């Protein structure tokens, strides 16, 4: 979870795969600095897949799911600035990664 370089290198070898591109966006979200904000928004905009709705906006649209991803990023920035709500963000990210893992396992 804290090996940004290893995670980034792994998903970069699978660029173009929808799930790898999703994981790459998550990897860039993990290191929230100004340069990665640009990369993160690029990766969120780059891919669209039905699994996004299942994870971020059940019953909604891919566009709504992508907006939820962006809203979460903005929320994390606020938490980083204040120090309040870290546990909630970590819990939400764990739930997100768990849902993505289940989708990947079920797609096999």
DAVENDA-V723291 format. One record per pair of residues at least 4 apart in sequence whose C-alpha atoms are under 6 Angstrom apart, sorted by the first residue. I is the first residue (numbers start at 1). J is the second residue. D is the distance in Angstrom with one decimal. If there is no record, write none. Layout:
i=I j=J d=D
i=I j=J d=D
This chain:
i=4 j=8 d=5.9
i=5 j=9 d=6.0
i=8 j=12 d=5.9
i=11 j=20 d=5.1
i=14 j=20 d=6.0
i=25 j=40 d=5.3
i=25 j=43 d=5.2
i=28 j=36 d=5.7
i=28 j=40 d=5.4
i=32 j=36 d=5.9
i=36 j=40 d=5.8
i=42 j=46 d=6.0
i=52 j=56 d=5.9
i=52 j=65 d=5.8
i=53 j=57 d=4.7
i=53 j=58 d=5.4
i=53 j=61 d=6.0
i=53 j=62 d=5.5
i=53 j=65 d=5.3
i=54 j=58 d=4.9
i=56 j=65 d=4.9
i=57 j=65 d=4.9
i=79 j=83 d=5.3
i=79 j=84 d=5.5
i=79 j=85 d=5.8
